[in-house]
């Protein structure tokens, strides 16, 4: 019997909660690759039908390795973040050359693992997303943006409870206040040094979006191939007269879970949102950057309410024309269905808007809402 030390289990749990990374994701890819291998072996080895299965199994196993490199990379990135947070908590007003070098070393190590992932899986969307995030981290470091983190949320909070909502609100308010305080200390010369990293970030996020679209198309093609009958009948109605989505238990009017490509758009929009605040802090032109961020949010399918909430937290909200507060939407009256027509399982959970701008506190966001229903600036 193999015994696993408690410290190893604790570290894995801490890593998962702090980073928001699913450390078991590689297992899903590995299982899928193994399944494809088994299907290929079950198919006559000399048959041409086995070859595509071997190819697909190869790609799934590549994803296993690439995901491992990216998880490894995030360990270094968060070590860099932690060094900056400790300095801010210690009352440091700026980032010393020694601290900057320490953080850059961690970023370099993390970026190296991201490129290793791309060497295995050249068009891997997640690697481009992480590389884009590192470039913006470098931009903030060059700009000397040092934000004091708020106290962590209490442990044991239950999702959807008044205690969790109150704690999360307080957390977000303090995070916003600390960010605005840090922005006021920025200098134009330092922000100018950050521009080259922002340019690099923009290109990487666009690559991530294109790669995500290609990945989604590939996966949809695979799913359709597995279920040809279902794909062929997708536009037809079920025997009960309901459409396919309803027959599968997806409630009418409830949007599907957020897609990978939409996630890429939201992350890019969040970085542009932050960059617009940095530019505004030193008297630079910021409005076009914020407009581009809002465009990203809309293209990703974020609700108008969530976008409006984000804009109300912007440091230049006084210069924004948000218009009057919209009337709250009235929930539609429930329609009782015949017992035989009622869905037999719950509909997919709605993705409620924008993820937190502060990527270092995903655990706090997940405690309040796993679908991330806020923007913290």
C-alpha positions in Angstrom: 0.0 0.0 0.0 1.3 3.5 -0.9 0.9 6.2 1.7 0.8 9.8 0.6 2.2 12.3 3.1 -0.3 14.8 4.5 1.8 17.8 3.5 1.5 16.8 -0.1 -2.3 16.5 0.0 -2.5 19.9 1.8 -0.2 21.5 -0.8 -2.3 20.2 -3.6 -5.5 21.5 -2.0 -3.9 24.9 -1.3 -2.6 25.1 -4.8 -6.1 24.3 -6.3 -7.9 26.9 -4.0 -5.4 29.7 -4.5 -4.8 29.5 -8.2 -8.1 28.2 -9.4 -6.3 25.6 -11.5 -7.8 22.1 -11.7 -4.8 19.9 -10.9 -6.7 16.9 -12.0 -7.4 18.2 -15.5 -4.5 16.2 -17.0 -6.3 13.0 -15.8 -9.3 13.8 -18.0 -7.0 14.3 -21.0 -5.1 11.1 -20.1 -8.2 9.0 -19.7 -9.5 10.3 -23.1 -6.2 9.5 -24.7 -6.2 6.0 -23.2 -9.8 5.5 -24.4 -8.9 6.4 -27.9 -5.9 4.1 -27.8 -8.1 1.2 -26.7 -10.6 1.9 -29.5 -7.7 2.0 -32.0 -6.4 -1.4 -30.7 -9.9 -2.9 -30.7 -10.3 -1.8 -34.3 -8.3 -4.1 -36.6 -4.8 -2.7 -36.5 -4.3 -3.1 -40.1 -7.5 -1.2 -40.9 -7.3 2.4 -42.1 -10.0 3.2 -39.5 -7.5 2.8 -36.7 -5.1 5.5 -37.9 -7.3 8.6 -37.1 -7.9 7.2 -33.6 -4.1 6.9 -33.0 -3.8 10.5 -34.2 -6.5 11.8 -31.8 -5.0 9.8 -28.9 -1.6 11.4 -29.6 -3.2 14.9 -29.4 -4.9 14.1 -26.1 -1.7 12.9 -24.6 0.0 16.0 -25.8 -2.6 18.0 -23.9 -1.7 16.0 -20.8 1.9 17.0 -21.0 1.2 20.6 -22.0 -1.2 21.1 -19.1 1.4 19.8 -16.7 3.9 22.4 -18.0 1.3 25.1 -17.5 0.5 24.1 -14.0 4.2 24.0 -13.3 4.5 27.5 -14.8 1.8 28.9 -12.5 3.8 27.8 -9.4 6.5 30.3 -10.5 4.1 33.0 -11.4 2.3 32.9 -8.1 5.6 32.9 -6.2 6.3 36.2 -8.0 2.9 37.5 -7.1 3.4 36.5 -3.5 6.7 38.4 -3.2 5.0 41.5 -4.4 2.1 41.1 -2.0 4.4 40.6 0.9 6.3 43.8 0.0 3.0 45.7 -0.1 1.8 44.3 3.2 5.2 45.3 4.7 4.4 48.9 3.8 6.7 49.3 0.9 5.8 52.3 -1.3 7.6 51.2 -4.4 9.3 48.1 -5.9 13.0 48.0 -5.3 15.4 46.8 -7.9 16.2 43.8 -5.8 12.5 42.8 -5.5 11.9 43.4 -9.2 14.8 41.1 -10.1 13.5 38.5 -7.7 10.0 38.6 -9.3 11.3 38.7 -12.8 13.3 35.5 -12.2 10.1 33.8 -11.2 8.3 35.1 -14.2 11.1 34.0 -16.5 10.9 30.5 -15.0 7.2 30.4 -15.5 7.4 31.7 -19.0 9.9 29.0 -19.9 7.5 26.3 -18.9 4.7 27.9 -21.0 7.0 27.8 -24.0 7.7 24.1 -23.2 3.9 23.6 -23.4 3.8 25.2 -26.8 6.6 23.1 -28.0 4.5 20.0 -27.2 1.2 21.5 -28.4 2.0 24.4 -30.7 -1.5 26.0 -30.9 -2.5 25.4 -27.3 -4.9 28.2 -26.4 -4.2 28.0 -22.7 -0.5 28.6 -23.1 -1.2 31.8 -25.1 -3.6 32.9 -22.4 -1.0 32.4 -19.7 1.8 34.1 -21.7 -0.5 37.1 -22.2 -1.1 37.2 -18.5 2.6 37.2 -17.8 3.2 40.0 -20.2 0.7 42.2 -18.3 2.3 41.1 -15.0 5.6 42.4 -16.4 3.8 45.6 -17.5 2.6 46.3 -14.0 6.0 45.5 -12.6 7.6 48.0 -15.0 5.0 50.6 -14.0 5.8 50.1 -10.3 2.2 49.2 -9.6 2.2 47.7 -6.1 -1.2 46.9 -4.7 -1.8 45.9 -1.1 -4.0 42.8 -1.0 -7.0 42.8 1.3 -7.3 40.2 4.1 -8.3 36.7 2.8 -11.9 35.7 3.1 -12.8 33.6 6.2 -12.6 29.8 5.7 -15.7 27.7 5.6 -18.0 30.2 3.8 -20.9 28.5 2.0 -21.9 29.6 -1.5 -25.0 31.8 -1.7 -25.3 32.6 2.0 -25.7 36.1 3.4 -22.4 35.7 5.3 -20.6 34.9 2.1 -22.2 37.8 0.2 -21.3 40.3 2.9 -17.7 39.0 3.3 -17.2 39.1 -0.5 -18.6 42.6 -0.8 -16.3 43.8 1.9 -13.3 42.1 0.3 -14.1 43.6 -3.1 -14.6 47.1 -1.7 -11.2 47.0 0.1 -9.5 45.5 -3.0 -10.9 48.4 -5.1 -9.8 51.0 -2.6 -6.3 49.6 -2.4 -6.0 49.5 -6.2 -7.1 53.1 -6.6 -4.6 54.1 -3.9 -1.8 52.3 -5.7 -2.8 53.9 -9.0 -2.4 57.4 -7.6 1.3 56.7 -6.9 2.1 55.8 -10.6 4.5 58.0 -12.5 4.3 58.7 -16.3 7.8 57.6 -17.0 7.2 54.1 -15.4 3.9 53.6 -17.2 5.6 54.4 -20.5 8.1 51.6 -19.7 5.1 49.2 -19.5 3.8 49.9 -23.0 6.0 47.3 -24.8 4.7 44.6 -22.6 1.1 45.6 -23.2 1.7 45.4 -26.9 3.1 41.9 -26.5 0.1 41.0 -24.3 -2.4 42.2 -27.0 -0.8 39.9 -29.6 -0.8 36.9 -27.3 -4.4 37.3 -26.3 -5.5 37.5 -29.9 -3.5 34.3 -30.6 -5.3 32.7 -27.6 -8.7 33.7 -29.0 -8.0 32.3 -32.4 -6.5 29.1 -30.9 -9.6 28.7 -28.7 -11.9 29.0 -31.6 -10.0 26.3 -33.5 -10.0 24.1 -30.4 -13.7 24.5 -30.0 -14.3 23.6 -33.6 -12.1 20.5 -33.3 -13.9 19.3 -30.2 -17.3 19.9 -31.7 -16.3 17.9 -34.8 -15.1 15.1 -32.5 -18.4 15.1 -30.6 -20.5 15.1 -33.8 -18.5 12.2 -35.1 -19.2 10.2 -31.9 -22.9 11.0 -32.1 -23.8 11.2 -35.8 -27.5 10.5 -35.3 -27.7 13.2 -32.6 -25.9 15.7 -34.8 -28.1 14.9 -37.8 -31.3 15.4 -35.8 -30.1 18.5 -33.9 -32.6 20.8 -35.7 -35.5 18.4 -35.4 -38.0 18.2 -32.5 -38.2 15.5 -29.9 -41.2 13.1 -29.9 -42.9 15.2 -27.1 -42.9 18.2 -29.4 -40.2 20.1 -27.5 -37.0 21.2 -29.2 -33.7 19.2 -28.7 -32.4 21.6 -26.0 -35.6 21.3 -23.9 -35.6 17.5 -24.4 -32.1 17.4 -22.9 -33.1 19.4 -19.9 -31.6 22.8 -20.8 -34.1 25.4 -19.7 -35.3 27.9 -22.2 -33.7 31.3 -21.8 -30.7 30.0 -19.8 -27.5 30.6 -21.7 -25.0 27.7 -22.0 -21.8 27.7 -19.9 -19.1 30.2 -21.0 -17.0 29.0 -23.9 -13.2 28.9 -24.0 -13.1 31.6 -26.7 -15.4 33.8 -24.6 -13.2 33.3 -21.6 -10.2 34.5 -23.6 -12.2 37.6 -24.6 -13.1 38.3 -21.0 -9.5 37.9 -19.7 -8.3 40.2 -22.5 -11.0 42.8 -21.6 -10.0 42.7 -18.0 -6.4 43.5 -18.8 -7.4 46.3 -21.0 -9.7 47.6 -18.3 -6.8 47.7 -15.8 -4.4 49.3 -18.4 -7.0 52.1 -19.1 -6.9 52.9 -15.3 -3.1 53.0 -15.3 -3.1 55.4 -18.3 -5.7 57.6 -16.7 -3.7 57.7 -13.5 -0.8 59.5 -15.3 -3.0 61.7 -17.5 -2.7 59.6 -20.7 -5.5 58.9 -23.2 -7.5 56.0 -21.6 -11.0 56.1 -23.1 -10.3 54.2 -26.3 -8.7 51.4 -24.3 -11.7 51.1 -22.0 -14.0 51.1 -25.0 -12.1 48.2 -26.4 -12.4 46.4 -23.1 -16.2 46.9 -23.1 -16.3 45.6 -26.7 -14.5 42.4 -25.5 -17.0 41.9 -22.7 -20.0 42.3 -25.1 -18.5 40.0 -27.6 -18.0 37.4 -24.9 -21.7 37.6 -24.0 -21.4 39.3 -20.6 -24.6 40.9 -19.4 -25.2 44.6 -19.6 -25.7 44.7 -15.8 -22.2 43.1 -15.2 -20.6 45.5 -17.6 -22.3 48.4 -16.0 -21.1 47.3 -12.6 -17.5 47.1 -13.8 -17.7 50.6 -15.3 -19.1 52.0 -12.0 -15.9 50.7 -10.3 -13.6 52.4 -12.9 -11.4 55.2 -11.5 -12.8 57.6 -14.2 -16.5 56.7 -13.7 -17.3 60.4 -13.3 -16.3 60.9 -16.9 -18.4 58.1 -18.2 -22.0 58.5 -19.5 -23.7 55.4 -18.0 -27.2 56.8 -18.4 -30.0 56.2 -15.9 -30.1 53.0 -13.8 -32.1 50.4 -15.7 -35.3 49.1 -14.3 -34.8 45.7 -12.6 -36.0 42.9 -14.7 -39.1 41.2 -13.4 -38.8 37.4 -13.3 -41.2 35.6 -15.6 -44.0 33.8 -13.9 -43.3 30.0 -13.8 -45.3 27.9 -16.2 -46.3 24.6 -14.7 -45.4 21.7 -17.0 -47.1 18.3 -17.2 -45.2 15.9 -15.0 -44.2 13.8 -18.0 -42.6 16.9 -19.7 -40.6 18.2 -16.7 -36.8 18.1 -17.1 -35.3 15.1 -15.3 -32.1 17.0 -14.4 -31.0 20.6 -13.6 -30.2 23.0 -16.5 -26.6 24.1 -17.0 -25.6 26.8 -14.6 -25.5 30.3 -16.1 -22.1 31.9 -16.5 -22.9 35.2 -14.7 -20.5 37.8 -16.2 -17.0 38.9 -15.7 -14.3 37.2 -13.7 -12.3 39.1 -11.1 -9.6 41.4 -12.4 -7.5 40.3 -9.5 -6.3 36.9 -10.8 -4.4 36.2 -7.6 -7.6 35.8 -5.6 -9.6 33.2 -7.5 -10.2 31.3 -4.3 -12.1 34.2 -2.9 -14.1 34.6 -6.1 -15.0 30.9 -6.1 -16.2 31.1 -2.5 -18.8 33.7 -3.5 -19.7 32.3 -6.9 -18.0 29.6 -8.9 -19.3 31.3 -12.1 -17.6 34.6 -11.1 -20.3 37.2 -11.1 -18.3 40.4 -10.4 -15.4 42.6 -11.5 -13.0 43.6 -8.8 -10.8 46.5 -9.7 
